[in-house]
Amino acid sequence: MSDFSPFDRKMREVGLSEAAINAFKRCYEALLANKNGMIPEESIEPAVHVDEWNDILSSTDPADSTLISETVCIKLNGGLGTSMGLQKAKSLLPIKGQDTFLDVIVKQIKHLREVSGTPVRLLLMNSFSTSKDTLEYLTKYADEGFDHPQEVELMQNRVPKILANSMQPAEWPTNPELEWCPPGHGDIYSALLGSGWLKRLLRDGIKYAFISNSDNLGAQLDLRFLHWFAQSGAPFVMEVTRRTEADKKGGHLALRKEDQQLILREVAQCPDEDIPSFQNISRHRYFNTNTLWIRLDALADILFNNGGVLPLPMIRNKKTLDPRDSSSPAVYQLEVAMGAGIECFPGARAVNVPRSRFFPVKTCSDLFLLRSDAVQIDANGIVSLAPSRHGIPPIVQLDPKRYKLVDSLETLGLPSLVEADRVVIQGPHYFEPGCILRGDVDFINNSDNLKTIPAGVYGE
């Protein structure tokens, strides 16, 4: 077996915690043991007994101020949005007027504080790439105390890349930063423990954590659901939603036959021969929205019983040390997924939520929809679809080549989408103010010349 001590020294030299080192060591040992984390179809059953969000809300009263004060909102804020041409935290991208994701999140927390009369906590899980920009931006909220790192920041760890030929730490003296990679959002568990935040929150009487991605504004703390979660006794609840054809390559919820435990299966954990079953959205109906509700005391107990490590499945990614240089050495990057924590909590549950709670922004098509009038954000940061949408968002498909980067949207304009069902835009277009799109409508321009769409109604 390869010696772990070089990794131990490397991680300690940059100040990583014992919890982070232990979590990485567990993944490294799984790599050496060739534990690929595969979950064959024959070992699982479809997850069918899932609670319904709307049924829960219709039969539950809102949480009282005491319960709200016992809850922390944690936002995963480590992404740069490089695939969309950004070089700063994606949460600093304007989405409505001058308001960014971060502005809306702060408004949501301020609203919770107002309705409960309690200092509801916000924690941002920043990465080394997003910390500086995020904290500088938050100085605009200094009066509310959002600008103090010790009050709002939970730092994501980083882990060494592993040379595929020697299983030793990668070295790249010309750019040492390339020797490291993010450990995936499953790092939140060791980050909470290693940073001291878990102990601090429990000491301050915080019992519940609501966790979601900062780029998913549909995921907002619901007071009725918080009440239900506290009463349910469940240690862990995952928000899931129905898969569509567009989601068939994403991970899905399943039930492990061996012990009837809910688990999450990602495509990287699916044997090639089982891919047709994996992508069968009628069989495997639900996918993880990466929005979780967790009892912090239960998390502390599981960490304690497992030597300070949550036993998450390891995900192995093989890449080149320098992503821009295909001739650089091959490396393994080890990750863990936050949602995979569902299999570590006996009694964990899943709740099927409406699609309106899942508004992630991964592409410019997503951003175009969020900026449109089909999505509303009120003064308290509450995000919802326009009432006339009846909970169903329009489908937006922008030309992925021409509208890959955020800046490309500046020349596109923003038509009304509140009456649209499906919008396809191929080639260069500009929508003048007053354009209204209805039903299914395609705009195809195969030339390189900008096509201006004058004000008017288009579609059915």
C-alpha positions in Angstrom: 0.0 0.0 0.0 1.3 3.5 -0.8 2.4 5.7 2.0 -0.1 8.4 3.0 2.4 10.4 5.0 3.4 12.7 2.0 -0.3 13.7 1.7 -0.5 14.2 5.5 2.5 16.5 5.4 1.3 18.4 2.4 -2.2 19.1 3.9 -0.9 20.1 7.3 1.6 22.5 5.7 -1.3 24.6 4.3 -3.3 24.4 7.6 -6.0 21.9 6.7 -7.8 20.4 9.7 -7.6 16.9 11.1 -11.2 16.3 9.9 -10.2 17.3 6.3 -7.1 15.1 6.4 -9.0 12.1 7.7 -11.8 12.5 5.2 -9.3 12.6 2.3 -7.4 9.6 3.8 -10.5 7.5 3.7 -11.1 8.4 0.1 -7.4 7.7 -0.8 -7.6 4.3 0.9 -10.7 3.5 -1.1 -8.8 4.5 -4.3 -5.9 2.1 -3.4 -8.4 -0.7 -2.7 -9.9 -0.1 -6.1 -13.3 0.6 -4.5 -14.9 2.2 -7.5 -18.2 2.8 -5.7 -20.2 1.0 -8.5 -23.9 0.5 -7.7 -25.3 -2.2 -10.1 -29.0 -2.1 -10.9 -29.5 -5.6 -9.4 -28.6 -4.2 -6.0 -31.2 -1.5 -5.8 -34.9 -0.8 -6.1 -36.7 2.3 -7.3 -37.5 4.8 -4.6 -41.3 5.1 -4.6 -42.3 5.9 -1.1 -41.4 9.6 -1.1 -43.3 12.3 0.9 -45.1 15.0 -1.0 -44.1 18.6 -0.4 -47.6 20.1 -1.1 -49.3 17.6 1.2 -46.9 18.5 4.0 -47.4 22.2 3.6 -51.2 21.9 3.4 -51.4 20.2 6.8 -48.7 21.9 8.8 -48.6 25.3 10.6 -45.6 27.6 10.2 -42.7 27.3 12.6 -42.7 29.6 15.6 -39.9 32.0 16.4 -38.1 29.6 18.7 -37.8 27.0 16.0 -36.6 29.5 13.5 -33.9 30.7 15.9 -32.7 27.1 16.1 -32.0 26.9 12.4 -29.0 27.9 10.3 -29.1 28.5 6.5 -26.0 27.3 4.7 -25.4 28.1 1.1 -22.8 26.3 -1.0 -20.9 29.3 -2.5 -17.7 27.8 -3.9 -18.4 28.0 -7.6 -16.8 30.5 -10.0 -19.0 29.9 -13.0 -16.1 29.5 -15.3 -18.2 27.6 -17.8 -20.2 30.7 -18.3 -17.1 32.9 -18.6 -17.0 34.2 -15.1 -13.8 34.8 -13.0 -15.5 35.5 -9.7 -18.1 33.9 -7.5 -21.2 33.0 -9.5 -23.3 34.3 -6.7 -22.1 37.8 -7.6 -23.8 37.7 -11.0 -26.6 40.2 -11.4 -30.0 38.4 -11.9 -32.7 41.0 -11.5 -31.7 44.6 -12.1 -28.5 45.1 -10.0 -29.4 42.4 -7.5 -27.1 39.4 -7.4 -27.8 35.9 -6.1 -26.1 37.1 -2.9 -28.3 40.1 -2.6 -31.4 37.9 -2.8 -30.0 35.5 -0.3 -29.3 38.3 2.2 -32.9 39.6 1.7 -34.3 36.2 2.5 -32.3 36.0 5.7 -33.3 39.5 6.7 -36.9 38.6 6.1 -36.6 35.5 8.3 -35.1 37.7 11.0 -37.9 40.2 10.8 -40.7 37.6 10.9 -39.2 35.7 13.8 -37.5 38.5 15.7 -34.5 36.3 16.0 -30.9 36.6 14.6 -31.2 33.8 12.0 -27.8 32.7 11.0 -26.4 32.6 7.4 -23.3 30.6 6.6 -21.6 30.7 3.2 -19.4 27.8 2.3 -16.8 29.7 0.3 -13.9 28.2 -1.6 -10.4 29.6 -1.9 -11.5 31.0 -5.2 -14.7 32.8 -4.0 -13.9 33.9 -0.4 -12.2 37.3 -1.1 -14.8 38.5 -3.7 -17.7 37.4 -1.6 -16.6 39.0 1.6 -15.7 42.2 -0.1 -19.2 42.3 -1.6 -20.8 41.7 1.7 -19.3 44.9 3.2 -22.4 46.6 1.7 -24.4 44.8 4.5 -22.0 45.8 7.3 -24.8 47.2 9.4 -26.5 43.7 9.5 -23.2 42.0 10.4 -22.9 40.0 7.2 -19.4 41.3 6.5 -17.6 39.5 9.3 -15.9 36.3 8.1 -16.1 34.8 11.5 -19.9 35.1 11.4 -20.7 34.1 7.9 -17.9 32.1 6.3 -17.5 28.3 6.3 -14.4 27.6 4.2 -14.4 24.7 1.9 -11.3 22.5 2.1 -9.0 21.6 -0.8 -7.3 18.2 -1.4 -4.2 17.1 -3.3 -4.3 15.7 -6.8 -2.9 12.2 -7.0 -0.4 11.2 -9.7 -2.0 8.2 -11.5 1.3 6.4 -12.1 2.7 6.6 -8.6 -0.3 7.3 -6.3 1.7 10.1 -4.7 0.9 13.9 -4.4 1.1 15.8 -7.7 3.8 18.5 -7.9 3.7 21.3 -10.4 6.3 24.0 -9.4 5.4 26.4 -12.2 1.9 26.7 -10.8 1.6 25.1 -7.3 -2.1 25.9 -7.2 -2.7 23.2 -9.8 -1.6 20.6 -7.3 -4.9 21.0 -5.5 -8.5 20.4 -6.3 -11.9 20.9 -4.6 -13.2 17.8 -2.8 -16.8 18.2 -3.9 -19.7 19.6 -1.9 -19.7 16.6 0.3 -16.8 18.3 2.0 -19.4 20.3 3.9 -19.5 17.7 6.7 -15.7 17.6 7.4 -15.6 21.4 6.9 -18.3 21.9 9.6 -16.4 19.6 11.9 -12.9 20.8 11.3 -13.7 24.5 11.3 -15.3 24.2 14.7 -18.6 25.5 13.3 -20.5 22.3 14.2 -19.5 22.5 17.8 -20.2 26.3 17.9 -23.6 25.9 16.4 -24.7 23.2 18.7 -23.3 25.1 21.7 -25.5 28.1 20.6 -28.6 26.0 20.5 -28.8 25.6 16.7 -30.4 22.2 16.0 -31.3 22.3 12.3 -29.4 23.1 9.1 -31.0 24.1 5.8 -28.5 23.6 3.0 -28.7 24.5 -0.6 -26.7 25.8 -3.6 -26.3 29.6 -3.8 -27.2 29.6 -7.5 -30.6 27.9 -6.7 -32.8 30.7 -5.5 -35.8 28.4 -5.6 -34.4 26.7 -2.5 -35.5 29.0 0.3 -36.3 28.1 3.9 -40.0 27.4 4.2 -41.5 27.8 7.7 -44.2 25.2 7.3 -41.7 22.6 6.2 -39.3 23.5 8.9 -42.0 22.8 11.4 -42.8 19.4 9.8 -39.1 18.5 9.7 -38.6 19.3 13.4 -41.7 17.2 14.3 -40.8 14.3 11.9 -37.8 13.2 13.9 -36.0 12.5 10.6 -32.2 13.2 11.0 -31.8 14.0 7.2 -34.3 15.0 4.5 -33.4 15.4 0.9 -35.5 17.5 -1.5 -36.0 15.6 -4.7 -38.0 16.3 -7.8 -39.3 14.3 -10.7 -36.8 13.5 -13.5 -37.5 14.6 -17.0 -35.8 13.5 -20.2 -33.5 16.5 -19.7 -32.4 15.1 -16.3 -31.9 11.4 -17.3 -28.1 11.7 -17.1 -28.2 13.1 -13.6 -28.0 11.1 -10.3 -31.1 9.5 -9.0 -32.6 8.4 -5.7 -32.8 4.6 -5.0 -33.4 2.1 -2.3 -30.6 -0.4 -1.5 -32.0 -3.9 -1.4 -29.6 -5.1 1.3 -30.9 -2.9 4.1 -33.7 -0.8 2.5 -31.6 2.3 3.0 -32.2 5.3 0.7 -29.1 6.1 -1.4 -28.0 8.4 -4.2 -26.6 6.9 -7.4 -24.6 9.1 -9.7 -23.8 8.1 -13.3 -20.2 7.6 -12.4 -21.4 4.8 -10.0 -23.4 3.0 -12.7 -21.9 0.1 -14.6 -22.1 0.6 -18.4 -24.5 -2.3 -18.9 -27.0 -0.6 -16.5 -27.0 2.8 -18.2 -30.4 2.2 -19.9 -32.0 1.4 -16.5 -30.2 4.5 -15.0 -31.7 6.7 -17.6 -35.2 5.2 -17.4 -37.1 8.1 -15.8 -40.2 6.0 -15.3 -38.3 3.5 -13.2 -36.0 5.9 -11.3 -38.3 8.9 -10.9 -36.5 11.3 -8.6 -33.3 13.2 -8.6 -31.5 15.1 -5.9 -31.9 18.9 -6.0 -28.9 19.3 -3.6 -31.2 20.9 -1.0 -31.0 19.2 2.4 -32.4 19.5 5.9 -30.1 18.0 8.6 -30.3 17.7 12.4 -26.9 18.8 13.6 -27.0 16.6 16.7 -27.5 13.6 14.5 -24.6 14.7 12.2 -22.4 15.1 15.3 -23.2 11.6 16.5 -22.5 10.0 13.2 -19.2 11.8 12.8 -18.2 10.7 16.4 -19.2 7.1 15.7 -17.1 7.0 12.5 -13.9 8.6 13.8 -14.8 12.1 12.7 -15.5 11.1 9.1 -18.9 10.7 7.3 -18.5 7.4 5.4 -19.4 8.8 1.9 -18.8 6.9 -1.3 -15.7 8.1 -3.1 -16.0 9.5 -6.6 -12.8 9.1 -8.7 -12.2 11.5 -11.6 -9.2 11.0 -13.9 -7.9 14.2 -15.5 -4.6 15.9 -16.4 -2.7 17.8 -13.8 -3.0 21.0 -15.9 -6.5 21.0 -17.4 -5.2 23.2 -20.3 -2.3 20.9 -21.1 -3.2 17.4 -22.3 0.4 16.4 -22.1 0.7 17.1 -18.4 0.7 14.0 -16.1 -2.5 12.1 -15.5 -4.0 12.6 -12.0 -6.9 11.4 -9.9 -9.2 13.9 -8.3 -11.2 12.5 -5.5 -14.6 13.9 -4.6 -17.6 13.2 -2.4 -21.2 14.3 -3.0 -23.2 16.1 -0.3 -26.4 14.3 -1.2 -24.7 10.9 -0.8 -25.0 11.6 2.9 -28.5 10.3 2.8 -27.1 6.7 3.1 -25.3 7.6 6.3 -28.4 8.6 8.3 -30.7 5.8 9.4 -34.2 7.0 9.1 -33.4 9.6 6.3 -36.3 10.6 4.2 -36.9 12.3 0.8 -39.6 14.8 -0.2 -40.8 15.4 -3.7 -40.8 19.1 -4.2 -42.3 21.1 -7.1 -39.9 22.2 -9.9 -40.3 25.8 -8.7 -38.0 25.0 -5.8 -35.3 24.0 -8.3 -33.9 27.0 -10.2 -30.2 26.3 -10.6 -28.2 28.5 -13.0 -25.7 26.3 -14.8 -26.0 27.8 -18.3 -27.0 31.1 -19.9 -30.4 29.5 -20.8 -31.0 29.2 -17.0 -29.9 32.7 -16.4 -32.1 34.0 -19.3 -35.2 32.4 -17.7 -34.3 33.6 -14.2 -34.0 37.2 -15.5 -37.3 37.0 -17.3 -40.8 38.0 -16.1 -41.7 34.3 -15.8 -39.8 34.3 -12.5 -40.6 36.8 -9.8 -38.5 38.0 -6.8 -40.2 40.1 -4.2 -38.8 42.7 -1.8 -38.1 39.9 0.7 -36.1 37.8 -1.7 -39.0 35.3 -2.1 -38.6 33.6 -5.5 -41.6 32.2 -7.4 -42.9 31.6 -10.8 -45.5 34.1 -12.1 -48.9 32.9 -10.9 -50.1 32.3 -14.4 -47.4 29.7 -14.9 -49.2 27.3 -12.4 -45.9 26.0 -11.1 -44.4 25.1 -14.5 -41.5 27.1 -15.8 -41.0 27.7 -19.6 -38.3 25.6 -21.3 -35.5 27.8 -22.7 -33.0 26.6 -25.2 -30.4 29.1 -26.3 -27.8 28.3 -28.9 -25.0 26.8 -26.7 -22.2 28.1 -29.0 -23.4 31.7 -29.4 -24.9 32.1 -25.9 -22.3 30.2 -23.8 -20.9 33.2 -22.0 -22.8 35.6 -19.8 -21.7 38.6 -21.8 -23.5 37.3 -24.8 -26.8 37.9 -23.2 -26.2 41.6 -23.1 -26.9 41.8 -26.9 -29.9 39.5 -26.8 -32.4 41.6 -25.0 -35.1 40.2 -22.8 -38.5 39.4 -24.2 -41.5 38.5 -22.0 -41.6 34.8 -21.3 -44.6 34.7 -18.9 -46.8 33.2 -21.6 -44.2 31.0 -23.2 -44.0 27.2 -23.0 -40.8 26.5 -25.0 -38.4 29.0 -26.5 -35.6 28.1 -28.9 -33.1 30.7 -30.0 -30.4 29.8 -32.6 -28.0 32.3 -34.1 -27.6 36.1 -33.4 -30.8 37.9 -32.3 -31.8 41.0 -30.6 -35.3 41.3 -29.0 -36.5 44.9 -28.8 -38.4 46.0 -25.7 -42.0 44.9 -26.0 -41.5 41.5 -27.4 -43.9 38.9 -26.0 -43.4 35.2 -26.6 -46.3 32.7 -26.4 -46.5 28.9 -26.4 -43.8 27.2 -28.5 -41.7 29.5 -30.5 -38.4 29.1 -32.4 -36.1 31.9 -33.6 -33.6 30.5 -36.1 -30.9 32.6 -37.8 -28.3 30.6 -39.7 -26.3 33.7 -40.8 -23.8 35.7 -38.8 -25.7 38.9 -39.2 -27.7 40.1 -36.1 -31.5 39.7 -36.6 -33.6 42.3 -34.8 -37.0 41.1 -33.5 -39.3 44.2 -33.2 -41.8 44.7 -30.5 -44.9 42.4 -30.9 -46.4 39.1 -30.0 -44.7 35.9 -31.3 -46.0 32.3 -31.1 -49.4 30.9 -30.5 
